[in-house]
């Protein structure tokens, strides 16, 4: 568990749960799913002291459920968002012991790009001045964002002053602080972390594209024999799974954005600006998710097209081979007919007892075969594929 007290430009870490809120700013409580399960009563007590409210049992179950899809729920006191992220290790992705797991059979035996299409949820409980996040054990995104938050707060004072002057010229509200990397409230921090999760999906697109482009080149190459069908089928299943994950994420973010739109008209200009920036950042996350969904569906279509091209090419090569064999058969058919005629058991056959009959027959057969071969070559029946 890690606790951060964020107040303006200052970020202070704490080793234990605080009993009171700071004068300004908010508190971020980041804990692993294991810690949240074992120390639930302690976390609930701290939330009650800080906010005056505790998590409902249903929402506690949602935060502890490692198989829950991305979803959003709200109450009058807090909001709950569950957002699935990519697993960063084999240990995180090992769901074989969990009943009802959506893990694909032998999924982790495929190419490295496909091994990353395993996910674990991150839970967010968003209060007015407290953010509770429940991460998988050894969550890289949690550690990376915590390090980024500390680094943003430890900038040199001269740089902070220069940025402060520039921000004051652009805007006079506290949201200029968030533009430099330090969030100003729990909702802002939640959106930043969700955006970081989605960016990992955007990075996955490039790896999947390179892998699938390699397979497409092998499928279309007429000189190669593609035999990696099991991995290709796993790739298709992985893309379908990724599409479902992104659709759930998109639905959760749309519900969050709709909840922002239901807020009553704020009384002050500053609150209106803060709400508008939250909406802008939420739409930006939605746009990133839409890009991932669009790219995944384009990859699915590319795989289907490549497979169809492969089988069409195979069928075309089979037709070329059959056409060549048919042409060779047609060339030798009259030769077989001549040989069959002279092989009849008649006593009187023209040229049978003539000394030059064999050579005349052989010459006629060679002339017929050459004529037919030239004719079929002119009609491209004997041409090589691609010529």
C-alpha positions in Angstrom: 0.0 0.0 0.0 1.1 3.5 -0.8 -0.5 6.8 0.3 0.1 10.2 -1.3 -1.2 13.5 -0.1 -1.4 15.9 -3.1 -1.7 19.6 -2.4 -1.0 22.0 -5.2 2.7 21.6 -6.2 3.5 19.4 -3.2 3.2 15.6 -3.1 3.9 13.9 0.2 4.1 10.2 0.7 2.8 8.4 3.8 3.5 5.0 5.2 0.1 4.6 6.9 -3.5 5.6 6.2 -4.2 9.2 7.3 -6.9 10.0 9.8 -7.8 13.4 8.4 -7.8 15.3 5.1 -5.2 18.0 4.3 -6.3 21.6 4.3 -6.2 21.6 0.5 -5.7 19.0 -2.2 -6.7 15.3 -1.9 -5.4 11.9 -0.7 -4.5 9.0 -3.0 -4.6 5.6 -1.4 -3.1 2.9 -3.7 -3.2 -0.7 -2.5 -2.9 -4.1 -4.1 -5.9 -6.4 -4.4 -4.4 -8.7 -1.8 -3.8 -5.9 0.7 -7.3 -4.6 0.1 -8.8 -8.0 0.8 -6.8 -8.7 3.9 -7.0 -5.1 5.4 -10.5 -4.3 4.2 -11.7 -3.2 7.7 -8.8 -0.8 8.1 -9.3 0.7 4.7 -13.1 1.1 5.3 -12.3 2.8 8.7 -9.9 5.2 7.0 -12.4 6.1 4.3 -15.1 6.7 7.0 -12.7 9.1 8.8 -11.7 10.9 5.6 -14.9 11.1 3.7 -17.6 10.2 6.2 -18.7 7.3 3.9 -17.7 3.7 3.4 -17.7 1.5 0.3 -20.8 -0.6 -0.2 -20.4 -4.4 -0.1 -21.3 -4.7 -3.8 -18.6 -2.3 -4.8 -16.1 -4.0 -2.5 -16.9 -7.2 -4.4 -16.4 -5.4 -7.7 -13.0 -4.1 -6.6 -11.9 -7.6 -5.4 -13.2 -9.5 -8.5 -10.3 -10.1 -10.9 -12.6 -11.3 -13.7 -14.9 -8.3 -13.7 -15.1 -6.5 -17.1 -14.7 -2.7 -17.4 -17.7 -1.0 -15.8 -18.8 2.2 -14.1 -21.2 2.7 -11.2 -22.0 5.8 -9.1 -23.6 6.7 -5.9 -24.5 10.0 -4.3 -21.2 9.8 -2.3 -18.6 8.3 -4.7 -18.1 6.8 -8.1 -16.6 3.3 -8.9 -14.8 2.6 -12.1 -13.3 -0.8 -13.0 -10.9 -0.6 -16.0 -9.1 -3.6 -17.4 -5.4 -3.1 -18.2 -2.9 -5.3 -20.0 -1.1 -7.8 -17.7 2.7 -7.1 -17.6 3.9 -10.5 -16.4 3.1 -14.2 -16.8 2.2 -14.3 -13.1 -0.4 -11.7 -13.5 -1.9 -13.3 -16.5 -2.1 -16.8 -14.9 -5.9 -17.2 -14.5 -6.0 -21.0 -14.9 -6.9 -21.5 -11.3 -9.8 -19.0 -11.3 -13.2 -20.5 -12.1 -14.9 -19.0 -15.2 -11.7 -17.5 -16.5 -11.8 -16.0 -20.0 -8.2 -17.0 -20.6 -7.7 -18.7 -24.0 -6.4 -22.2 -24.1 -2.6 -22.4 -24.6 -2.7 -18.7 -25.2 0.7 -17.9 -23.7 2.4 -20.3 -26.1 2.0 -18.0 -29.1 4.1 -15.2 -30.3 5.2 -12.5 -27.8 2.8 -9.9 -29.2 -0.1 -12.2 -28.4 1.0 -13.1 -24.9 0.2 -9.5 -23.9 -3.5 -9.8 -24.7 -4.2 -10.8 -21.0 -5.7 -8.3 -18.7 -6.4 -7.6 -15.1 -8.7 -4.9 -13.7 -7.8 -1.7 -11.9 -10.5 -0.4 -9.5 -11.1 3.2 -8.7 -13.2 4.5 -5.9 -13.5 8.3 -6.5 -14.6 10.5 -3.6 -14.6 14.3 -3.6 -11.1 14.5 -2.0 -10.0 10.9 -1.8 -9.0 8.4 -4.5 -8.8 4.8 -3.7 -7.2 2.5 -6.3 -7.0 -1.3 -6.1 -4.3 -2.7 -8.4 -3.1 -6.2 -9.1 0.0 -7.2 -7.3 3.2 -5.8 -8.8 1.2 -3.4 -11.0 3.6 -1.6 -13.3 1.2 1.2 -14.2 0.7 2.1 -10.5 4.4 2.2 -9.9 5.1 4.2 -13.1 2.4 6.8 -12.3 3.6 7.1 -8.7 7.1 7.7 -9.9 5.9 10.2 -12.5 3.9 12.0 -9.8 6.9 12.3 -7.5 9.1 13.4 -10.3 6.6 16.1 -11.3 6.5 17.4 -7.7 10.3 17.4 -7.4 11.0 19.8 -10.3 13.6 22.6 -9.6 12.0 25.6 -8.0 13.1 27.9 -10.9 11.4 25.6 -13.4 8.2 25.5 -11.3 8.2 29.3 -11.1 8.7 29.7 -14.8 5.9 27.3 -15.5 3.7 29.0 -13.0 4.2 32.4 -14.7 3.4 30.9 -18.0 0.3 29.1 -16.7 -0.9 32.3 -15.0 -0.7 34.1 -18.3 -2.9 31.4 -19.9 -5.3 30.7 -17.1 -5.9 31.8 -13.5 -7.4 28.6 -12.2 -5.9 25.6 -10.4 -6.2 23.3 -13.5 -3.0 24.8 -14.9 -1.2 22.8 -12.3 -2.7 19.6 -13.7 -1.4 20.5 -17.1 2.2 20.1 -15.8 1.7 16.6 -14.5 0.2 17.0 -11.0 -3.5 16.3 -10.9 -5.7 18.6 -8.9 -8.5 16.3 -7.7 -9.3 12.5 -7.6 -11.2 12.6 -10.9 -8.3 14.2 -12.7 -5.9 11.6 -11.4 -8.2 8.7 -12.3 -8.4 10.0 -15.9 -4.7 10.3 -16.1 -4.1 6.8 -15.0 -6.9 5.4 -17.3 -5.2 7.3 -20.2 -1.9 5.7 -19.3 -3.6 2.3 -19.4 -5.1 3.0 -22.9 -1.7 4.2 -24.1 -0.4 0.7 -23.4 -3.1 -0.7 -25.7 -2.0 1.8 -28.4 1.6 0.4 -28.0 0.3 -3.1 -28.4 -1.2 -2.2 -31.8 2.3 -1.8 -33.3 3.4 -5.2 -32.0 0.3 -6.9 -33.3 0.6 -5.1 -36.6 4.2 -6.3 -37.2 3.4 -9.9 -36.3 0.3 -10.0 -38.5 2.1 -8.3 -41.4 4.7 -11.1 -41.2 2.0 -13.7 -41.3 0.3 -12.0 -44.2 3.5 -11.9 -46.2 3.9 -15.6 -45.6 0.3 -16.3 -46.6 0.6 -14.4 -49.8 4.1 -15.6 -50.8 3.6 -18.2 -53.5 7.0 -19.8 -52.8 6.3 -20.6 -49.1 4.1 -23.1 -47.5 2.3 -21.6 -44.5 1.8 -24.2 -41.7 1.4 -21.9 -38.6 -2.4 -22.1 -38.7 -2.8 -22.7 -34.9 -0.9 -19.5 -34.1 -3.0 -17.6 -36.7 -6.2 -18.9 -35.1 -5.0 -17.9 -31.7 -4.3 -14.4 -33.2 -7.8 -14.2 -34.4 -9.2 -15.2 -31.0 -6.9 -12.7 -29.3 -8.1 -9.9 -31.5 -11.7 -10.8 -30.8 -10.9 -10.9 -27.1 -9.2 -7.5 -27.3 -12.2 -6.1 -29.2 -14.5 -7.2 -26.3 -12.1 -5.6 -23.7 -12.1 -2.3 -25.6 -15.9 -2.3 -26.0 -16.3 -2.8 -22.3 -13.8 0.1 -21.6 -15.6 2.3 -24.1 -19.0 1.6 -22.3 -17.5 2.3 -18.9 -16.0 5.7 -20.1 -19.2 6.6 -21.8 -21.1 6.0 -18.5 -18.6 8.2 -16.7 -18.9 11.0 -19.3 -22.7 10.8 -19.0 -22.4 11.1 -15.3 -20.4 14.3 -15.8 -23.1 15.6 -18.1 -25.8 15.1 -15.5 -24.1 17.6 -13.1 -26.2 20.7 -12.4 -24.9 24.0 -13.7 -22.0 25.1 -11.5 -22.2 28.4 -9.7 -18.7 29.6 -10.3 -16.6 30.0 -13.4 -13.7 28.0 -11.9 -15.9 25.0 -11.2 -17.4 25.2 -14.7 -13.8 25.2 -16.1 -12.8 22.2 -14.0 -15.9 20.3 -15.1 -15.3 21.2 -18.8 -11.7 20.0 -18.6 -12.8 16.7 -17.1 -15.2 16.3 -20.0 -12.4 17.1 -22.5 -10.0 14.6 -20.9 -12.8 11.9 -20.8 -13.5 12.4 -24.5 -9.8 12.2 -25.2 -9.7 8.8 -23.4 -12.7 7.7 -25.4 -11.0 8.8 -28.6 -8.0 6.7 -27.8 -10.1 3.7 -27.0 -12.0 4.2 -30.4 -8.6 4.2 -32.1 -7.7 0.9 -30.6 -11.0 -0.6 -31.5 -10.8 0.7 -35.1 -7.2 -0.7 -35.4 -8.2 -4.1 -33.9 -11.1 -4.4 -36.3 -8.9 -3.4 -39.2 -6.4 -6.1 -38.2 -9.2 -8.7 -38.1 -10.3 -7.7 -41.6 -6.7 -7.9 -42.8 -6.3 -11.4 -41.4 -9.6 -12.5 -43.0 -8.5 -11.0 -46.3 -5.1 -12.5 -46.2 -6.5 -16.0 -45.5 -9.0 -15.6 -48.4 -6.1 -14.4 -50.7 -4.0 -17.4 -49.5 -6.7 -20.0 -50.4 -7.5 -18.2 -53.6 -3.8 -18.3 -54.5 -3.7 -22.0 -53.6 -6.8 -22.6 -55.8 -5.2 -20.7 -58.6 -2.0 -22.6 -58.4 -4.0 -25.9 -58.4 -5.8 -24.7 -61.5 -2.5 -23.8 -63.2 -1.1 -27.3 -62.4 -4.3 -29.0 -63.6 -4.2 -27.0 -66.8 -0.6 -27.9 -67.5 -1.3 -31.6 -66.8 -4.4 -31.5 -69.0 -2.3 -29.9 -71.8 0.4 -32.6 -71.5 -2.3 -35.3 -71.5 -3.9 -33.7 -74.7 -0.5 -33.8 -76.4 0.1 -37.5 -75.7 -3.5 -38.5 -76.4 -3.1 -38.7 -80.3 0.3 -40.4 -79.8 -1.4 -43.1 -77.7 -4.1 -43.4 -80.3 -1.5 -44.0 -83.1 0.4 -46.5 -80.9 -2.9 -48.3 -80.1 -3.8 -48.5 -83.8 -0.5 -50.1 -84.8 -0.8 -52.4 -81.8 -4.0 -54.1 -83.1 -3.8 -57.8 -84.0 -4.6 -57.5 -87.7 -2.5 -59.4 -90.2 -2.7 -56.6 -92.7 -1.8 -53.0 -91.5 -0.4 -50.4 -93.8 3.3 -49.7 -93.2 3.5 -52.6 -90.8 6.0 -54.6 -92.9 7.6 -51.6 -94.6 11.2 -51.0 -93.5 10.6 -47.3 -93.3 7.2 -47.5 -91.7 8.5 -47.1 -88.2 10.4 -43.9 -89.0 7.4 -42.5 -90.9 5.2 -43.2 -87.9 7.7 -41.8 -85.4 8.0 -38.6 -87.5 4.3 -38.1 -87.7 4.0 -38.6 -83.9 6.8 -36.0 -83.3 5.1 -33.6 -85.7 1.7 -33.9 -84.0 3.2 -33.5 -80.5 5.3 -30.4 -81.6 2.2 -28.8 -83.2 0.0 -29.4 -80.2 2.8 -28.2 -77.8 3.3 -25.0 -79.9 -0.5 -24.4 -80.0 -0.9 -24.8 -76.3 2.1 -22.6 -75.6 0.6 -19.8 -77.8 -2.6 -20.1 -75.8 -0.6 -19.9 -72.6 -1.8 -23.3 -71.4 1.8 -24.3 -70.8 3.1 -21.0 -69.5 4.4 -20.8 -65.9 2.3 -19.0 -63.3 3.1 -15.3 -63.2 4.5 -15.2 -66.8 
